[in-house]
Amino acid sequence: MRIALIGNQNSGKTTLFNALTGANQKIGNWPGVTIEQKVGYISNGTHEIIDLPGIYSLSPYTLEEALSRAFLIQEKPDLIINIIDATSIERSLYLTTQLMELNIDMVIALNMADMFDKKGISIDIKALSKQLQTTIVKISALKRSGLKELVDIIESQTYIKHQTQSIFRPNVEKIIGHLVSQIHQDHARFIAIKLLEKDPIIESVGLDIDKWIKPLEQSYQQDIETIIASGRYDYIEKVKSQTFVRLHHGDHTTELLDKIFLNKWLALPIFALIMFLIYYISVGVIGSLTVDFIDGNVSALSSWMFDWLRNIGASEWSASLVADGMIAGVGAVLNFVPQLILLFILISLLESTGYMTRIAFFLDRLFKKFGLSGKSLIPFILGSGCSIPGIMATRTIEGQDERRISIMVTPFIPCSAKLPIIALFAGFFFPNYAGFVSFSLYVLSILIILLSAIIMKTFFFKGTPSAFISELPNYKLPNLRYTVRDVYDKIAEFIEKAGTIILMSSIIIWLLTSFSITLTYGVDVDESILAYIGRVFSYLFYPMLGDLSWATSVSAIQGLVAKEQVVSSMAVIGGLSADITEGNVILNAPIYAFFTPASAYAFMTFNLFSAPCFGAIGAMRKELGSAKKMWQAILFQTGLAYVLSIVIYQTLTFIGGLL
């Protein structure tokens, strides 16, 4: 028997896989890709079990989702083990409802149910099994309890066989039923629903789907994806209401801590203090020490590489390309890796203790006044690592208007790509207050998010905010393994981008800065191709910089490709414009001598709020559902950033003139 093990990320899936298979496993790659594939065996090698990537849905938005879906449909496993995190059951059951649409038998492994018991909530397993028409086994993958029962059920094949479930409203089910009758393939119900969702991978098989979609969208005044997603959540809520029973108020330690952290007077000040300490530690005194250390080593490597290449006979231009273009460009971004590691560790620790989920619940009432849901905090937290998963996490928000607002404002959160810009300017112009200045930008981003939400709610999205429904986990000690893995994944992604996009962009910047429009090498940077291009844009940035700086203008525009490229571009241009060997290489360059604390803060503000990188723009396009809405979001973000940075520069300059 071939068994597919599938579940959300951090649901305990890998722990269960290791517990079931022990050393009886092998590791390879999925055909054509580098994502790790684990295969193991249980019952003395009788049954093969495949550990699929952790995913949240069967939509093909990520490579992991596409791989898992392709495996289930094409490889036709005999059984699915769907592991569900009992402490996040609403999110977990979303994937379950999609798995139920496949013509594959399924057993649900309800993991961490013991944690749920501590919260004073009991799950009626029999009732839940009856509702889902699926066998459910209560387990603890970490404590290895319930695993024998799970294996026994698999070996005896006494699990409930697959049955088609109707979970959507009658008019939606009627259309699905009609489509199913015309689809003569396996998994007809799954394909029918994906056709309705306009899934880009599923072929229409000659059916006119639009004639079914338009009446539904007109009837519900929602797009079809929202109609389907809302149907799933309605079903999940119905299942929960009939199978969950509160026995008592739960863990006493959690209740005691909640009286402090969720106190109506103390909650916000404590949250602000925690976030301040995070930025003070990661960007302030401790973080800046690491930047200076790595900066010095990168500069030394650049100089050594240039001399070594010249000594072995390399031409001056090729030595400069490697030293001043590639090493300087990529190194300028890698300088900030230690700060990012510190930032990610601290945020990950907060997440793993359960604090972030609870503060999201507390902020729900406040966010509603601005047209947002407390669930919006989850995309904002994820956005501190990268805007793309933050934007995709808005799928957990049921209200369409709240979701659209959250998609547009999530890129306002300082992500890892923007941190190098903030750390560079804050550390150089505010050396004694770098942590405070960084924190002030975080606070500013929250204020602008709330202000933007008010504007959008008033003029564009006038729907009623949805209720915040979520299980609040008990407080627990941070999970070191989870923290290490979470930080490693984020840093690896950052470094991978530096080694690809940033490297390629640095080479292009070096070429455009080293050659004149007549393709003469070695000209003054002010006579380079890039200087001619930059002067056109410099007039746009003059009101926020107080100078017609072509170098800064072209660097800011490159932030559309990747925000890290702003620092990288400034490093390459600064390095080619002057021979600087001491101190902060980038901002000590004479070409950036015009910067003042006021223009530095305005420049950080512009890069914080202007349109995100191409990757995040693509995610906005997919989640907003149309190119028109995507362009509206880009214009709103960039227009707001432009006006705000000018106001900040002019105001700070005026105040500075009075002092």
matplotlib code that plots the C-alpha trace (Angstrom):
import matplotlib.pyplot as plt

x = [0.0, 1.2, 0.4, 0.7, 1.3, 0.1, -0.6, 0.1, 3.6, 4.5, 1.6, 4.0, 4.0, 7.8, 7.8, 5.0, 6.9, 10.1, 8.2, 6.3, 9.3, 12.3, 15.5, 13.5, 13.5, 15.3, 15.7, 15.7, 14.5, 11.2, 11.7, 12.9, 13.1, 15.3, 12.6, 13.4, 11.4, 11.2, 10.0, 9.7, 8.2, 6.0, 4.8, 8.1, 8.2, 4.6, 3.4, 5.3, 4.7, 5.6, 6.1, 4.6, 5.7, 3.8, 1.1, -2.1, -4.2, -4.2, -4.1, -1.0, 0.3, 3.5, 5.8, 5.1, 1.3, 1.7, 4.0, 1.6, -1.4, 0.4, 1.4, -2.1, -3.7, -1.0, 0.6, -2.8, -1.8, -4.0, -4.5, -4.0, -2.9, -4.0, -2.2, -4.1, -2.8, -5.6, -4.5, -5.0, -7.9, -9.7, -6.7, -6.0, -9.5, -9.4, -6.9, -8.9, -12.0, -10.0, -8.6, -12.1, -12.8, -10.3, -11.4, -8.8, -9.4, -8.2, -7.4, -7.0, -4.3, -5.4, -2.1, -1.5, -5.0, -3.5, -2.7, -6.3, -7.4, -5.3, -7.2, -10.4, -11.9, -12.9, -13.3, -16.0, -14.0, -16.9, -19.0, -16.2, -15.5, -19.2, -19.3, -16.3, -17.1, -13.5, -11.7, -9.9, -7.1, -6.1, -2.3, 0.7, 3.5, 6.0, 5.1, 4.5, 1.0, -1.8, 0.7, 0.0, -3.7, -3.0, -0.8, -3.3, -6.1, -3.9, -2.9, -6.4, -7.8, -10.7, -10.9, -14.0, -13.8, -14.1, -17.5, -18.5, -19.5, -21.6, -20.2, -21.3, -24.6, -27.3, -26.9, -23.2, -23.5, -26.0, -23.5, -20.7, -22.9, -23.7, -20.0, -19.1, -21.6, -19.7, -16.2, -15.2, -12.0, -10.8, -11.3, -14.2, -15.5, -12.0, -11.6, -15.1, -14.4, -11.0, -12.7, -15.1, -12.1, -10.5, -7.5, -4.7, -3.5, -6.8, -7.9, -11.6, -12.2, -14.4, -16.9, -18.1, -17.4, -18.1, -21.8, -21.9, -19.6, -21.2, -24.7, -23.0, -20.8, -23.8, -25.9, -23.3, -21.6, -18.3, -15.7, -15.9, -12.8, -14.2, -17.5, -15.7, -13.4, -16.3, -18.2, -15.4, -15.1, -18.8, -18.7, -15.7, -17.6, -20.6, -18.4, -16.7, -19.9, -21.2, -18.1, -16.2, -17.2, -15.7, -15.2, -13.3, -11.4, -8.1, -4.5, -4.0, -0.6, -2.0, -4.9, -2.5, -0.3, -3.3, -4.4, -1.1, -0.5, -4.1, -5.0, -7.0, -4.6, -1.3, -1.6, -0.6, 2.2, 3.7, 3.4, 5.1, 7.9, 8.5, 8.7, 11.0, 13.4, 13.4, 14.5, 16.8, 18.6, 18.6, 19.3, 20.7, 23.8, 24.3, 23.4, 25.4, 28.6, 28.2, 27.7, 30.9, 32.8, 31.5, 31.7, 35.4, 36.0, 34.0, 36.0, 39.3, 38.1, 37.2, 40.6, 42.5, 40.5, 41.2, 45.0, 45.1, 43.3, 45.6, 48.7, 47.7, 47.2, 43.5, 42.5, 41.6, 37.9, 37.5, 39.1, 36.9, 33.8, 34.6, 35.8, 33.7, 30.7, 30.0, 31.7, 30.8, 27.2, 26.4, 28.6, 26.7, 23.6, 25.2, 26.5, 23.1, 22.6, 23.6, 21.0, 18.4, 19.3, 18.8, 15.5, 14.1, 15.2, 13.4, 10.2, 10.2, 10.5, 7.5, 5.5, 6.4, 5.4, 1.9, 2.1, 1.6, -1.7, -3.1, -2.1, -3.8, -6.9, -6.6, -6.0, -9.1, -11.4, -9.0, -8.4, -12.1, -12.5, -10.1, -11.8, -9.3, -9.6, -7.3, -6.3, -4.6, -1.8, -0.8, 0.1, 1.8, 4.0, 4.9, 5.5, 8.4, 10.3, 9.1, 6.0, 5.2, 4.1, 2.5, 0.3, -0.5, -1.4, -4.3, -6.2, -7.1, -9.2, -12.8, -14.1, -13.3, -12.9, -10.7, -8.7, -8.1, -7.1, -4.7, -3.1, -2.5, -1.1, 1.0, 4.0, 4.1, 5.6, 9.5, 10.5, 14.0, 14.7, 14.0, 16.0, 19.4, 18.2, 16.9, 20.0, 22.4, 20.9, 19.9, 23.3, 25.1, 23.0, 21.7, 24.6, 23.4, 19.7, 19.7, 17.4, 15.0, 14.9, 14.3, 11.5, 10.0, 9.7, 8.0, 5.5, 5.1, 4.3, 1.5, 0.1, 0.2, -1.5, -4.3, -4.6, -4.6, -7.3, -9.5, -9.1, -9.9, -12.8, -14.3, -14.0, -13.5, -14.3, -17.4, -18.1, -18.6, -15.5, -15.8, -15.4, -12.1, -12.5, -9.4, -8.1, -5.8, -2.9, -1.6, 1.6, 4.5, 8.3, 9.9, 10.6, 14.3, 14.0, 11.2, 13.1, 16.3, 14.4, 12.3, 15.3, 17.3, 14.6, 14.3, 18.0, 18.6, 16.0, 17.6, 21.1, 19.7, 18.2, 21.6, 23.3, 21.0, 18.9, 21.3, 24.4, 22.9, 21.6, 25.1, 26.8, 24.3, 24.8, 28.6, 28.3, 26.1, 28.3, 31.6, 30.8, 29.8, 27.1, 29.8, 30.8, 34.1, 35.3, 36.6, 34.8, 33.9, 30.6, 29.0, 29.5, 28.3, 25.2, 23.5, 24.1, 22.3, 19.4, 19.4, 19.3, 15.9, 14.5, 16.4, 13.9, 11.2, 13.3, 14.5, 11.5, 12.4, 16.2, 17.0, 19.5, 19.4, 21.1, 21.0, 22.8, 20.2, 17.3, 18.3, 19.0, 15.5, 13.9, 15.7, 13.9, 11.1, 13.2, 14.3, 14.5, 18.0, 19.1, 18.8, 21.8, 23.6, 23.3, 24.4, 27.4, 28.5, 28.0, 29.7, 32.6, 33.2, 32.9, 35.6, 38.4, 37.1, 38.8, 37.7, 34.4, 31.0, 31.9, 28.6, 27.5, 31.1, 31.2, 31.2, 28.4, 26.1, 27.5, 24.3, 22.3, 21.1, 19.3, 16.1, 16.6, 17.9, 14.7, 12.6, 14.5, 14.0, 10.3, 10.0, 11.6, 9.4, 6.1, 6.7, 5.6, 7.2, 9.5, 8.4, 7.8, 5.4, 3.7, 3.1, 1.6, -0.7, -1.8, -2.7, -4.4, -6.3, -7.5, -6.9, -4.2, -6.4, -6.5, -2.8, -2.1, -4.4, -2.5, 0.9, -0.2, -1.7, 1.5, 3.9, 1.8, 1.5, 5.2, 6.1, 3.8, 4.7, 8.5, 8.2, 6.2, 8.6, 11.7, 10.2, 8.9, 12.1, 14.1, 11.8, 12.1, 15.9, 16.1, 14.3, 16.7]
y = [0.0, 3.5, 6.1, 9.9, 11.8, 15.4, 18.3, 22.0, 23.2, 22.8, 20.4, 17.7, 15.9, 15.3, 14.2, 11.7, 10.5, 9.9, 8.1, 5.8, 4.9, 5.3, 4.6, 2.8, 5.8, 7.3, 10.8, 12.1, 15.0, 15.4, 14.8, 18.0, 20.0, 20.3, 20.0, 17.1, 14.0, 11.5, 8.0, 5.4, 2.1, 0.8, -2.7, -4.3, -2.8, -3.7, -0.2, 2.7, 6.2, 9.4, 12.6, 15.4, 19.0, 21.0, 23.0, 24.9, 24.2, 22.3, 25.5, 25.8, 29.1, 27.6, 24.9, 22.8, 22.9, 22.1, 19.1, 17.7, 18.1, 16.5, 13.6, 12.9, 13.1, 11.5, 8.9, 7.7, 6.7, 4.1, 6.1, 9.6, 10.3, 13.9, 15.1, 17.9, 20.2, 20.2, 23.6, 25.2, 23.1, 25.7, 26.3, 22.6, 21.6, 23.9, 21.5, 18.6, 19.8, 19.8, 16.3, 15.1, 16.0, 13.5, 9.9, 8.6, 7.0, 9.1, 8.7, 11.8, 11.9, 14.5, 15.6, 17.6, 17.0, 16.8, 20.5, 21.1, 19.3, 21.6, 24.5, 23.0, 22.1, 18.5, 17.2, 14.6, 12.4, 10.2, 13.2, 14.7, 11.5, 11.2, 14.8, 14.3, 10.7, 9.9, 7.7, 9.9, 8.8, 10.9, 11.0, 12.9, 12.6, 14.0, 11.7, 8.8, 8.1, 6.8, 5.6, 1.9, 2.4, 4.4, 1.6, -1.1, 0.7, 1.0, -2.6, -4.0, -1.4, -0.9, 2.8, 4.5, 4.3, 7.5, 9.0, 12.2, 15.0, 18.1, 21.0, 24.1, 25.9, 24.1, 26.4, 25.9, 22.1, 22.0, 23.5, 21.3, 18.2, 19.3, 19.7, 16.4, 14.6, 15.9, 15.2, 11.6, 11.4, 10.4, 13.1, 14.6, 16.7, 18.1, 19.0, 20.6, 22.8, 23.8, 24.7, 27.0, 28.6, 29.2, 27.1, 27.8, 24.2, 22.4, 22.3, 23.3, 19.9, 21.8, 23.1, 26.7, 27.5, 31.2, 30.7, 29.0, 31.4, 34.7, 34.0, 32.8, 36.0, 38.2, 36.3, 36.6, 39.8, 38.1, 36.6, 32.8, 32.1, 33.9, 32.1, 28.7, 29.7, 31.1, 27.9, 25.9, 28.0, 28.0, 24.2, 24.1, 26.4, 24.1, 21.1, 22.8, 23.9, 20.4, 18.6, 20.9, 21.2, 23.6, 21.8, 24.4, 27.6, 25.8, 26.3, 28.4, 29.7, 30.9, 32.5, 34.3, 35.6, 36.7, 38.9, 40.8, 40.5, 40.9, 43.5, 46.3, 49.0, 47.1, 45.0, 47.8, 49.3, 45.8, 45.0, 48.3, 47.7, 44.2, 45.4, 48.3, 45.8, 43.6, 46.5, 47.9, 44.6, 43.5, 46.9, 49.0, 48.5, 44.8, 44.5, 47.5, 45.9, 42.9, 45.2, 47.1, 43.8, 42.2, 45.5, 45.7, 42.1, 42.6, 45.7, 43.8, 40.9, 43.3, 45.0, 41.7, 40.2, 43.3, 43.1, 39.3, 39.4, 42.2, 40.2, 37.2, 39.3, 40.1, 43.3, 46.3, 46.2, 42.5, 43.0, 46.0, 44.0, 41.3, 43.6, 46.8, 45.2, 41.7, 41.6, 45.2, 44.8, 41.4, 42.2, 45.4, 43.3, 40.4, 42.9, 42.8, 39.1, 39.0, 41.7, 39.7, 36.6, 38.4, 39.9, 36.6, 34.7, 37.2, 37.3, 33.5, 33.1, 35.3, 33.3, 29.9, 31.0, 31.7, 35.5, 36.7, 34.8, 36.2, 39.8, 39.4, 38.4, 41.4, 43.8, 42.5, 45.1, 47.9, 46.8, 46.5, 50.3, 50.7, 48.2, 45.4, 42.1, 40.9, 38.2, 40.9, 40.8, 37.4, 38.6, 41.6, 39.3, 37.1, 40.3, 41.2, 38.3, 38.7, 40.4, 37.5, 35.0, 37.8, 38.7, 35.0, 34.6, 37.0, 34.0, 33.3, 36.5, 35.7, 39.2, 40.1, 43.8, 43.2, 40.8, 43.3, 46.0, 43.7, 42.7, 46.3, 47.3, 44.2, 45.4, 48.5, 46.3, 46.6, 43.2, 41.7, 43.3, 46.8, 46.3, 46.8, 50.2, 51.2, 49.8, 51.5, 55.0, 54.7, 53.5, 56.2, 59.3, 58.3, 56.2, 56.6, 56.1, 53.6, 51.2, 53.9, 55.3, 51.8, 51.3, 54.7, 53.5, 50.3, 52.5, 54.7, 51.7, 50.7, 54.2, 54.4, 51.0, 52.1, 55.4, 53.6, 51.2, 54.1, 55.7, 52.5, 51.6, 55.1, 55.3, 51.8, 48.9, 49.5, 46.0, 44.9, 43.4, 39.7, 38.2, 36.9, 33.2, 31.3, 28.9, 30.6, 28.3, 28.1, 29.9, 27.5, 27.6, 28.4, 25.4, 25.6, 23.3, 25.3, 28.5, 27.2, 25.9, 29.0, 31.3, 29.1, 29.1, 32.9, 33.5, 30.9, 32.6, 36.0, 34.8, 32.9, 36.2, 38.0, 35.3, 35.6, 38.7, 41.0, 39.6, 40.0, 43.5, 44.5, 43.4, 45.5, 48.5, 48.1, 48.0, 51.1, 53.0, 52.0, 52.9, 56.1, 56.4, 56.0, 52.7, 54.1, 52.3, 53.9, 57.3, 59.3, 58.0, 61.4, 60.7, 57.1, 55.7, 55.3, 59.0, 60.1, 57.8, 58.9, 62.6, 62.2, 60.7, 62.9, 65.8, 63.5, 62.8, 66.4, 67.4, 64.6, 64.7, 68.4, 67.4, 66.3, 63.0, 60.6, 57.9, 57.9, 58.1, 55.1, 53.1, 53.9, 52.8, 49.5, 48.8, 47.7, 44.7, 43.9, 46.3, 44.9, 46.2, 49.8, 49.3, 47.1, 49.7, 52.6, 50.5, 49.8, 53.5, 54.8, 52.5, 53.5, 57.2, 57.4, 55.3, 54.9, 52.5, 53.5, 53.7, 53.0, 52.6, 53.5, 56.7, 58.0, 58.3, 62.0, 61.3, 60.9, 63.8, 65.8, 63.5, 65.1, 63.3, 64.8, 63.5, 60.2, 59.6, 60.7, 58.3, 55.4, 56.3, 56.3, 52.9, 51.5, 52.5, 52.5, 49.6, 46.3, 44.1, 42.3, 39.1, 40.8, 42.6, 39.2, 37.9, 41.0, 40.3, 36.8, 37.5, 40.6, 38.7, 41.2, 43.4, 46.5, 46.1, 45.4, 48.6, 50.5, 49.1, 50.0, 53.6, 53.9, 52.6, 54.6, 57.8, 57.6, 57.0, 59.9, 62.4, 61.2, 61.3, 64.9, 66.0, 64.4, 65.9, 69.4, 69.3, 68.0, 70.6, 73.4, 72.3, 72.0, 75.5, 76.8, 75.1]
z = [0.0, -0.8, 1.8, 1.4, 4.6, 4.3, 6.6, 7.3, 8.1, 11.8, 12.3, 13.5, 10.2, 10.1, 13.7, 12.9, 9.7, 11.7, 14.5, 12.1, 9.9, 12.3, 10.4, 7.7, 5.3, 2.4, 1.1, -2.5, -4.6, -6.4, -10.1, -11.7, -8.6, -5.5, -2.8, -0.5, -0.8, 2.1, 1.7, 4.5, 5.3, 8.1, 9.1, 8.2, 4.8, 3.8, 3.3, 1.7, 3.2, 1.4, 3.4, 1.2, 1.7, 4.4, 2.8, 3.7, 0.6, -2.7, -4.7, -6.9, -5.4, -4.3, -5.6, -2.5, -3.1, -6.8, -6.0, -3.4, -5.6, -8.6, -6.4, -5.1, -8.5, -10.7, -8.4, -7.0, -3.4, -1.8, 1.4, 2.8, 6.4, 7.0, 10.1, 11.8, 14.5, 17.1, 18.4, 14.9, 13.8, 11.8, 9.5, 9.3, 8.3, 5.3, 3.7, 4.9, 3.1, -0.2, 0.5, 1.0, -2.6, -3.9, -4.5, -2.1, 1.3, 4.2, 7.9, 10.0, 12.7, 15.2, 16.7, 19.9, 21.1, 24.6, 24.3, 23.4, 26.6, 28.7, 27.3, 28.8, 25.4, 24.6, 21.1, 20.5, 18.2, 17.3, 16.3, 14.4, 12.5, 11.7, 10.4, 8.2, 7.3, 8.0, 10.6, 13.2, 15.5, 18.4, 18.6, 20.0, 17.5, 20.0, 22.8, 20.4, 21.8, 19.6, 16.9, 17.4, 17.0, 13.8, 12.4, 13.4, 11.6, 8.5, 8.5, 9.1, 6.6, 9.0, 8.3, 6.8, 3.0, 0.9, 0.6, -1.2, 1.1, 0.2, 2.1, 0.1, -0.2, -2.3, -5.4, -5.4, -4.9, -7.8, -10.2, -8.9, -9.4, -13.0, -13.7, -12.1, -14.4, -17.4, -16.1, -16.9, -14.9, -11.5, -8.8, -10.8, -7.8, -7.1, -10.7, -10.9, -7.9, -9.3, -12.6, -10.8, -9.0, -12.4, -11.4, -14.0, -14.1, -14.5, -18.2, -18.9, -20.7, -23.2, -20.6, -20.6, -17.0, -17.1, -17.7, -14.2, -12.4, -13.4, -11.8, -8.6, -8.4, -9.0, -6.5, -3.7, -4.8, -4.3, -6.7, -7.1, -5.1, -2.1, -2.5, -2.4, 0.5, 2.5, 1.9, 3.3, 6.4, 7.0, 6.9, 9.3, 11.8, 11.6, 12.3, 15.2, 16.8, 16.8, 18.0, 20.4, 24.1, 26.6, 29.9, 31.9, 31.4, 30.8, 31.9, 35.1, 34.0, 30.8, 32.5, 34.9, 32.0, 30.1, 32.9, 32.3, 28.6, 27.6, 30.2, 28.5, 29.9, 29.7, 26.5, 24.0, 26.1, 26.7, 23.0, 22.1, 24.6, 23.3, 19.7, 20.7, 22.4, 19.3, 17.1, 19.8, 20.0, 16.4, 14.7, 17.6, 19.6, 19.3, 15.6, 14.4, 15.9, 13.5, 10.5, 11.1, 11.5, 8.3, 6.4, 7.1, 6.0, 2.8, 2.0, 2.7, 0.5, -2.3, -2.2, -2.0, -4.9, -7.1, -6.4, -6.9, -10.2, -11.4, -10.3, -12.3, -15.4, -15.4, -17.1, -15.0, -16.1, -15.2, -11.8, -11.2, -12.2, -9.7, -6.8, -7.3, -8.9, -7.7, -4.3, -3.3, -4.5, -2.9, 0.2, 0.9, 1.4, 3.2, 5.8, 7.4, 7.7, 11.5, 12.2, 10.3, 12.2, 15.5, 14.3, 13.0, 16.2, 18.4, 16.4, 16.0, 19.8, 20.3, 17.8, 19.3, 22.8, 21.6, 22.4, 18.8, 18.3, 21.6, 20.8, 17.4, 19.2, 21.5, 18.6, 16.8, 18.5, 17.6, 14.1, 13.4, 13.9, 11.0, 8.7, 9.5, 11.3, 14.1, 11.7, 9.7, 12.3, 11.1, 7.6, 9.2, 11.3, 8.4, 6.4, 8.7, 7.1, 3.5, 2.0, -0.3, 2.4, 4.3, 1.3, 0.8, 4.5, 4.0, 2.7, 6.3, 6.4, 5.6, 4.8, 1.2, 1.8, 4.9, 2.9, 0.0, 2.4, 4.2, 0.9, 0.0, 3.3, 4.3, 2.2, 4.5, 7.2, 7.3, 5.7, 5.7, 2.3, 3.7, 6.9, 5.2, 4.0, 7.5, 9.3, 6.9, 7.2, 10.9, 11.8, 9.9, 10.6, 14.1, 15.5, 19.1, 18.4, 15.6, 17.5, 18.4, 14.8, 13.5, 16.0, 15.0, 11.4, 12.6, 14.6, 11.6, 9.4, 11.9, 11.9, 8.1, 7.8, 10.0, 8.2, 4.8, 6.1, 7.1, 3.6, 1.8, 4.1, 3.6, -0.1, -1.6, 0.7, 2.8, 3.9, 7.5, 9.2, 9.9, 13.4, 14.6, 15.2, 16.3, 18.9, 21.4, 22.3, 25.8, 26.5, 26.2, 26.2, 22.8, 20.6, 19.8, 16.9, 15.3, 15.9, 14.3, 11.3, 10.9, 11.0, 8.8, 6.1, 6.1, 6.0, 3.3, 1.2, 1.8, 0.9, -2.2, -3.4, -2.8, -4.9, -7.8, -8.3, -6.4, -8.1, -11.5, -10.7, -9.3, -12.6, -14.6, -12.4, -12.7, -16.5, -16.7, -14.2, -15.8, -19.4, -21.1, -23.7, -26.3, -24.6, -23.3, -20.2, -17.1, -17.4, -14.4, -12.9, -13.5, -17.3, -17.2, -18.9, -15.5, -14.6, -17.8, -16.9, -13.3, -14.0, -15.6, -12.4, -10.0, -10.4, -9.0, -5.9, -5.3, -3.0, -0.6, -0.9, -1.4, -4.1, -7.8, -6.9, -9.9, -7.9, -5.2, -7.6, -9.7, -6.6, -5.2, -8.5, -8.4, -5.2, -7.5, -8.5, -4.9, -2.0, -1.1, -4.4, -3.1, -0.8, -3.3, -6.1, -3.8, -2.7, -6.3, -7.4, -4.2, -4.6, -8.2, -7.5, -4.9, -3.3, 0.2, 2.6, 6.1, 8.0, 6.4, 2.7, 1.2, 2.9, 3.2, -0.6, -1.6, -4.1, -1.1, 0.9, 0.4, 2.7, 6.0, 8.9, 7.4, 3.9, 5.3, 7.2, 4.2, 2.0, 4.4, 4.5, 0.7, 0.4, 3.3, 1.8, -2.0, -4.2, -3.1, -5.1, -8.3, -6.3, -3.9, -6.8, -8.4, -5.2, -5.0, -8.5, -7.7, -4.4, -5.6, -8.6, -11.4, -12.9, -12.5, -8.7, -8.6, -10.4, -8.1, -5.1, -6.7, -7.4, -3.9, -2.2, -4.3, -4.2, -0.5, 0.0, -2.3, -0.5, 2.9, 2.4, 1.0, 4.0, 6.4, 4.7, 4.5, 8.0, 9.5, 7.5, 8.6, 12.3, 11.9, 10.6, 13.7, 16.1]

ax = plt.figure().add_subplot(projection="3d")
ax.plot(x, y, z, "-o")
ax.set_aspect("equal")
plt.show()
